[in-house]
Each structure stands twice: as structure tokens, then as C-alpha cells.
């Protein structure tokens, strides 16, 4: 069967892997600098760029707009906000580098055709201090169009491949040399040779068992096709990883995962328990236990989660978003004029539905199916299952170099090694969900970070303008390994009457269920109220090792299922690095994301630091590393 796959070799200067917001930003910026230096840029994505990545379905707000020109906010304001929300653990140099450039990216979006809400004076409508309201159903389409146009302007030096699933990195000693993968539409095996690789492949969903099961299995807050590709690729290249214990658990409208941001920030809604008590008020004393971060404003996202979870654990659920109360209050000033009041209520009702229709259509469908009129009754909200992302309120990703000009004497030796956003592997750059410790970049910041990383990658190529060596014999070995699930299924499918039940192999969905059960029960998932301890984590690690052994028996009936096999291998690696890192950090720093019952308190004296790790491709051994935390500002 391996012989049936045609080898397609592509040689380029810069290889961008991924098709989401950061990859599109990278394509736009890389094309500009590549044209000046006569270099070739290639982008490869497992999906179609128009609807690839976390913004695929649309978005109702841009969550990072620092608005530096207004004089209302400073760079330090945003850095402080991010540091506080991550309970002190953040790379301020990376956060600042994105924040100082993100406004120009948002202005590009508007130039490309994105409708941003404006008031009667023509000023942007803010959802909150850092957020702008948009009509964003076609947000990703507009951004992808700009990326494709930029690559097209390079002529033969610009190209992109869609429906090609990248699996493994190619290495030349300590330097990245490209990547290999396969088409999910044709019997083609792709070998990309590159002088630098920019990883933008997204985070990880479905590592933990989701709240939605059965028919709703594919329903998640973050895109269910995010499988840990970025983490897998960078680990396998030997890159140092960071913040892999930081999973993100968003509170969302229950079952369809509709966004809550507009309700809290724009509509000024409250969340209450079943008794009508606002847990942010009744449990305010709990915040004292997590000082100094429990005293900052806004209260960190994980602590807001935690207060609601305490209500649920004490049997005070369900938790409701008081939509009817919020809409009523916003329309209160119009009550003296029945006509104006009716008009305002209709306007607010439309905005409430549009918030979902812009980005989570299934939530609007669920509201309709369950007779929820938001102006008349509240709607249930709940903490989702854990996700691994470096872009939103999570921080997991690769340990990357910051920009030289933002370093101080304390940070430069720790956080800078030559090119912005380059990992510890020579020529391997990361952006978006692939880069760690730079939380709260969201869609606009991810696009911005893609631009930053692409410019740095082109600079690296100019300085190191030689094509790395690719060992074609090793490439052929990788091809056999990657295509093995197809052969395994073909050889054994006839040995049982039901191809799903076979002692000689395991199907990818069965494998995923097994992974999710392990992580849910032992690593602090929904079932265990996000609580774990060393004994549970050790047992989980034992079961993960058994699962890794059985991953050799993954089988695929077709190309689509082959992709599913490798997605689940990637999830398995994401699971392992998470368990190892959460074991390493012996404290509870982020209650509301996870709670270690054996170390139930925050420990700033020992753990106000980064928990990093590497995997050695030669020996297969893991090395856990504590890196110092240095601030640009105080």
C-alpha cells in the first residue's frame, strides 16, 4: 500500500504549517519580506483556509484591541491585565510584543472588509476594555483571502496546499529541515523541504471527555478538529515546551458552548445559582485565599470559574446567566416611552441572538429548541471541559525567544536567543496556539504574532540561507510509519465479521474514547470536578503508557480515518506532557482550571516560575525544567 502513494517533494524557503489566524498573518507578512529578498513561501493546511482554525465558524468580537492611540490604555495596562489573569505566570516580553502591534492588525481587518461596530460618533463599540464588537460571520474568510492574495503576489515564489495533513518534522541535526504529511483527498505523501518552519497548527480539543456526548460528541467550545498538532510537532522536533499544565476551561452557555463575553461585558449580565444568589458576591471572601491575584480587577478567569464551581459542588446549581434581567435593565431608561421601549427591546433581543449567530449557531438552535426567549427567562451556563491553547486564556505552547529590544538586564539572558518567536530548535518558529506563555492574544493577537514570527523567520533565512540536508532514507521510514494504519486495517479487516471489533487493531474513535476516559478520571476532568492528585496522576500516567503501546495498533479504513489516527496520537502526546507537567508543579495555582487536592494552595515562594520540559528524540526521555519568571514591569 505504501507503494501506491506518490511522493510529492516541495522545496521552499519558509514553510508555514497551518491555516488559521496566525498562519494567515504569517502569510501576509512573510510575502512582503520574501518579495524583497527573492524568497519562496509555502503554506500547508489540513483544511481549507477560508474556514480553517478557531475562527472558522465566525466570531462576534475582537478580544484584543489595546487602543494605544486613544491615550486611554498603555502597553503596561495590557501586560498587567495578562499577568494578573494568569496568576502571575506570563512572558511579559512576548505579551508586550504582540500588544504593541495588534492595533495595526485590527485596522487591516477593517481595511479588508470586516464590519466593526461603531457608535453615532464613528468610534469603535467596545464590548469591554480590550474588546470590540464585530459582525464576524465571515471574519476568517476575509483574513484568508488576504493571505491567499499575498501569496499570489509572489508568483512562483508563493504557494499554498490545502487538505494536506502534516505529521512529523524533518531534522538536520539541531536544525529543522521541513515536514512530512499526506493528502486527505489523494494517495500522495508530501515531503516539504524548508530553511525555516513556522508552526501555526492550533491547540488541542477532545483530550478530555467533553460534556457533550452521543450525538453532541463533536460539539465543543474550541474547534473539535484541533488535535494538538502544534504541540506534537514541536515536541518531536526537540523543542522546549512551557506552561503545559495550564489548561483552559471556559464557562459557556451549557451544551452548545455559546459565548458569554458579550453578556458579561456588553449587556452587563449577572450569573447566579439556582437560588438567585450571585456567586461573585456571596463567595467574595474565597478570593482572599488566592492573594494577591484574588484582589485584582478584573478577577482572573480561573477564579471566576472557581467561585461558580464551589456553588455547583455544594448543590446550588444549575448556574444561570440572567439574560432577562440584563436586557430589562438596559431597556429601563426607555420605559416612559412605550414605542421607544418596544424598539429598544427588539434591538437588544436581536443583538442577543446575533451574538450566537455570528459564531456559535448551535447555541441559537438550542435556545429555539428549548423555548428560551432571552428577554423573558435565564439560560444555563456551565464550565466546559479542559482545552490546551496558547491564544485565549490558556498559555500552553513552545518556549520561544522574545524580541531583543524589549528585554531588560534581568530578562535578556533568559528570554532572548536571536530571533523573535524562534523555539529552542534552530529555524523552528511558533505563533498562535503553538507559542506558549503569551496568553490573551485571541484572534487579532494570533494574527499579529504570525506576522511577527514570519518577519523573524525571513530574517533567519537571510542570515542562514542554505538548504538543510534531508535524509531521504529516514523520510521513507517516516512514510511507512505514517501510512501503517492503512496497511494494518487492510491486512486484518476480514478476520472478524464486524470491522470495528478486531483483536488485531484499534479504530481511532475507540482510541480517543479510551484517552478521554483516562484524562477525565485521573487528570482532573469534568467527572472529577477538575480535581486530581499525585496518586491519580501517577495512575493516569501508567494507563497512558499502555495506551501509547497500543497506538502502534491504530488502523484506518481510508485517508480521512488515517488523519483521525494521527490526530489521536497527537492528543495522546498532549495528554502525556500535561500529566507530566501538572505533576511537576506541586501547587494549585489555577483553581477553576484544575485543583490539586494534595497541594491545595498557591505557593509563590517555590512556584512563581515556569514549568518547562523537553523530550529527547534520541533517547525518548523527558526532562522537566523550572525556568525563572522575570518581569519587564512591576
Beta strands, then each sheet from edge to edge (+ up, - down):
strand 1: 6-11
strand 2: 14-17
strand 3: 41-44
strand 4: 59-62
strand 5: 115-116
strand 6: 132-136
strand 7: 158-161
strand 8: 164-172
strand 9: 175-183
strand 10: 188-193
strand 11: 196-199
strand 12: 241-242
strand 13: 251-253
strand 14: 271-272
strand 15: 319-321
strand 16: 379-383
strand 17: 397-398
strand 18: 428-430
strand 19: 506-507
strand 20: 531-532
strand 21: 554-555
strand 22: 595-596
strand 23: 609-615
strand 24: 622-628
sheet 1: 1+ 10+ 9- 8+
sheet 2: 7+ 3+ 2+ 11+ 18+
sheet 3: 4+ 6- 5+
sheet 4: 17+ 12- 23+ 24-
sheet 5: 13+ 16- 15+ 14-
sheet 6: 19+ 21+
sheet 7: 20+ 22+
end
